[in-house]
Amino acid sequence: MNLTKNLLSLLLFYSIVVCLCSCNQGKKDPHITDDKYGMESDSKVLASKIIAGWNLGNSLEAISKDRNENSEIAWRNPQTTKAMIDSVAIAGFNAIRIPICWYPHFTDDNNIKIDEKWINRVKEVVGYCLDNDLYVIINTHHEHWLENHPFFKDSTEVYRKEALLWKEIATIFKDYDERLLFAGTNEVHIKDDWGAPGDENVVVQNGFNRVFIDAVRSTGGKNTYRNLIIQTYGANSEYGPGHLEIPHDPTPNRLMVEVHYYDPYGYCGTDDIKFWGKPYEKYGIDSIGQEDFVENRFLSIKKLFVDKGHPVILGEWGAPRHSVNKGEDEEIMNKSRAYYYEKIVSIAKKNGMVPFVWDNGYSSSGPDQFGLFDRKDGMKNIDKSTIDAIMKGAQTNYPF
């Protein structure tokens, strides 16, 4: 009798356990999420969410002569604060590209181990952005051991180190949601040569993109679904796109392409030509690179990539705040610059390109003065008309 009662009790207990297990199937602790949670957007959807992006230039990619120095301030910018990022968000930008140089912070140059202090600093700045619900791009920037070596003779060793670096970066940020994007390289080119690449250089650059994708995906988790960004050779928008091969990605529809745009160079790269656009033709504009030029260039990029399912990140673009010579009207010069900024953004977005304006923090006038905010003075808007122009251009409907 007792044996029968015990058997019945065991059967009852077993039935309850089975029932509980069955009822709880598919239910999870709300604090534990699967790898795809927060990673729902493919490249088209995510790109369509970005209104306009801003570069935290000349900060985390800065290089100091002494590895013990605070490299972040080595190029005359103050250390990045949350208040700075707050100001960028308040101005209307909803995405930030953070150029990052990693190699000065390696504790092991051969096996690619990153100093924990630097890892924590990068995570801190990324956190400033995510706290503002911004999209964030982090990359490898000024990694000269990689960027200046698009040669067969170097490729085996560079690929090895690149894979190790991206596996470490990807592992560090493995649990971050889709607001964080990775960009593999920056402006790969032969040292001191910004001309069109040879066949060898193209093959090696395309290899850099493949190694990057494979390394990130190999870390699994949310990185299986993370949107990744690959660059054309030199991030060039003219000859670069024709050489780019879209690598195989085991995760479909999660790749974007990046180009940069500083044309016409006389206006964007020097202080020689100070006006742009047909409305300012009488003041002296460049013979190339005006509105029709931009339309044609961006349309050709759209046909190559956007129309085939790969949104394009216009990762850097802009023009300096030009100096004023005798007889020149500063107000008209500023209006011309604002016109340039509005047109670049509106034409880019019309063609499926997501613009991230270059800001290196330099707030004077003349060559290389790309600052939109004064980082040394409470992020004061140096030229509000230019920021307003970016936001006006960003109202153009995105094509997706």
Buried (B, 14 or more C-beta within 10 A) or exposed (E): EEEEEEEEEEEEEEEEEEEEEEEEEEEEEEEEBEBEEBBEBBBBBBBBBBBBBBBBBBBBBBBBEEEEEEBBBBBEBEEBEBEBBBBBBEBBBBBBBBBBBBBBBBEEEEEBBBBEEBBEBBEEBBBBBBEBEBBBBBBBBBBEBBBBBBBEEBBEEBBBBBBBBBBBBBBBBBEBBBBBBBBBBBBBBBEEEEEBBEEEBBBBBBBBBBBBBBBBBBBEBBBBBBBBBBBBBBBBBBBBBEBBEBBEBEBEEBBBBBBBBBBBEBBBBBBEBBBBBEBBEEBEBBEEBBBEEBBEBBBBBBEBBBEEEBBBBBBBBBBBBBBBEEEBEEEBBBBBBBBBBBBBBBBBBBBBBBBBBBBBBBBEBEBBBBBBBBBEEEBEBBBEBBBBBBBBBBEBEBBE
